[in-house]
């Protein structure tokens, strides 16, 4: 039977969604180059505010710290000689930091170094601060270096690795620097900057600058704010500020007024979770400068984009009317940072622009919320998940919107009105992290003497709304709860030793207490699965984790390299295709596989299971430890689970790493056989 073709409208909708996702990912990538370097932007902004001619502590005009004079270009190489500190920081330091970060994102430290070299070429070939050039050359340097390294990966004779690696990076960095100097800077970036500059001048000269809010405010919600602000507005504003002492361009995106007005509207006219969380979000936004905290509120009610556009236009119009601006970028966009960068003559205009933009957003947003009869709570949870999906990573600020997840879960257990009989621990792939967490939780429930409860692990994509209690990593809570809205939700941030497990046990003692409704008998299949997963792990390593897949001293020095190293062992054993290693790295970008107690268990995504030929594990010990997202990992166990036959071994591993004595035994093991003996024990 021939399959039916998708409807044209469905295909067009899918194409639009795909295009939107690609734009969002691009914006997030640009943002990730800038955000780690915000401290450097703040340092430069403070130096500018203090020491330029109109600064608070003018250090002798052009003769002191703020000497921005540029000596004429020497020859054809554009070799600038600059005095002071403001000019060199904006010209060299900030772009090079962005270029290094962009390269490092693609190919670790090696990519960062080549990206920085390439960025220096584009800096030297132009006459304006090269933020845009850095955003091009940094990732280009990292990506091309990664491709070059892959050509001779594993083919270099021992003893020549350092020689080949250093010279290849140096030679390729030289080529990219020349490419940036002769082509990217003058032929690509400068023409784009000229067009953007002329567009801004046209808008200013015709009084149309407030219209930029029509594009900037929606772009912020799509996480293109840093790309627009630091990629376009900051270079243009910097040139204007160095000439006039201030620039209105620094306030087009950074004004905290619209976000404040929106959150105030939710405080008075919102409902449910949105209203309850708005006061805390307002403080984080206005004083902390984390604008992304209000993005979920707009995503939950898309019509509210009209409110923030109206507020943004009001703020820009006010600054145009008063001729006000900032000396340097306000990064982050906190009211504190805004006022710190405000020159003396601009305080009335800047303060009014913030207040009036907040007032207009509040009025428009309040009206839209008043006429909206839907419930805010569910919308906000889904919108927070959507926001983090756009951003491509967990938002620290948005965790404030779901800060009471554990408490809410306990309340949900009580609200079920019946005992809990089914608990599901969910993660992306349902292969490693959730299996470990389920094993730990299952053991705690058994130790507490609670019976009639099954604990199984599943991939989020396989969840159904017939679960009594759902447990997942805090970074996945919004996604998982969407598929099981009726389940009580608990979240963890440490799979091995989370205090949430004790909260669950305490809640179960209440909900499943004798005298009330007794827990329904577990379904035979689920009970069998739980029993099998809880079985002792004796001899479980046979065929899954073998001596040839145990390495006592790993060579990697970073998290990603450790994933590649353990992944290469799985590939070499014939258990997986090479593409599975890429999925392991992809999985790590969404949620960390660090379990706690010195253990990380990297594994692939749910979509990568087709690349698994058979179930296998690989064990590597790193005596000096690996920095795994700020936490020390001594043991890295790579997992490829084709079915459920690895769950028994995972259960045993979980028990091992809950025992400090067993961890010490693994640290002191001198052979692969000793490692297997400890895990089998």
NORGICOR-V424908 format. One line per field, one symbol per residue. ss: DSSP state (h for helix, s for strand, l for the rest). phi: phi as a letter, one per 30 degrees, with the letter a starting at -180 (. if undefined). psi: psi as a letter, one per 40 degrees, with the letter a starting at -180 (. if undefined). A space follows every 50 residues. Layout:
ss = ???
phi = ???
psi = ???
This chain:
ss = lllllllhhhhhhhhhhhhhhhhhhhhhhhhhhhhllhhhhhhhhhhhhh hlllllllllhhhllllllslllllllllllslllhhhhhhhhhhhhhhh hhhhhhhhhhhhhhhhhhhhhhhhllllllhhhhhhhhhhhhhhhhhhhh hlllllllllhhhhhhhhhhhhhhhhhhhhhhhhhhhhhhhhhhhhhhhh hhhhhlllhhhhhhhhhhhhhlllhhhhhhhhhhhhhhhhhhhhllshhh hlllllhhhhhhhhhhhhhllhhhhhhhhhhhhhhhhhllhhhhhhhhhh lhhhhhhhhhhhhhhhhhhhhhlllsllllllllhhhhhhlslhhhhhhh hhhhhhhhhhhhhhhhhhhhlllllhhhhhhhhhhhhhhhhlllllhhhh hhllhhhhhhhhhhhllllllsssssslllllhhhhhhhhhhhhhhhlll lllsssssshhhllllllssssshhhhhhhhhhllllssssslllllllh hhhhhhhhhhhllllllllllllhhhhhhhhhhhllllllllllllhhhs slllllllhhhhhhhhhhhhhhlllsllhhhhhhhhhhhhlllsssllss llsllhhhhhhslllsssssssssssssllssssssssssllllllhhhh hhhhhhlllhhhhhhhhhlllhhhhhhhhhl
phi = .ddddddedddddddddddddddddddddddddcedceedddeddddddd bdecddbeciidccdcdcdcdedcicciddcbcibddddddceddddddd ddddddbhddddddddddddddddcbcbecdddddcdddddddddddded dcdicddejceddddddddddddeddddddddcdddccddeddddddddd dddddciceeddddcddddddcicdddddddbdddddddddddciaaddd cdcdeddedddddddddccdbhddddcdedddddddcdicdddceddddd beddeddddddddddddddddcicacdaecbdddddddddcddedceedd dddddddddddddddddddddccddddddddddddddddddiadcddddd dbdcddddddddddddiaddcbbbccbecicbeddddddddeddddddid cibcbbcbdedcdbdbcdbcbadedceddddddbddddcbbbbbdcbddd dddddddddddcddjcddddedeedddddddddddeceiddeicbcedcc bdbdcdbbeddddddddddddddidbddddddddddddddbdcdcjhicb bdaddddcdddccadabbcbccecibdchibdccbbcdbbcdbcdcdddd dddededccddddddddcdcadddddddddd
psi = hhiiiiiddddddddddddddddddddddddedddeeddddddddddddd eideidghffbeeadeheihiihhaeefghhiiadddddddddddddddd ddddddfaddddddddddddddddeieihfddddeddddddddddddddd dfheehiheeddddddddddddddddddddddcdcddddddddddddddd dddddefeddeddddddddddefedddddddddddddddddddeeihdde eddeheddddddddddddeaibddddeddddddddddeegdededddddd gdeedddddddddddddddddefiaidiighifiddddddehideedddd ddddddddddddddddddddeheihddddddddddddddddeihhddedd efdfddddddddddedeiihehhhhiadefdcdddddddddddddddeeh iehihiiiideeiiffhdhhhiideeddddddegdeihhiiiehddfhed dddddddddddeiidahihiiihddddddddddeiieheeehedhidefh hegieieiddddddddddddddeediidddddddddddddhiehdifehi giiiideedeehdihiihhhhgdeihhgfeihhdhhhhhhhdbeeedddd ddddddeehddddddddeheiddddddddd.
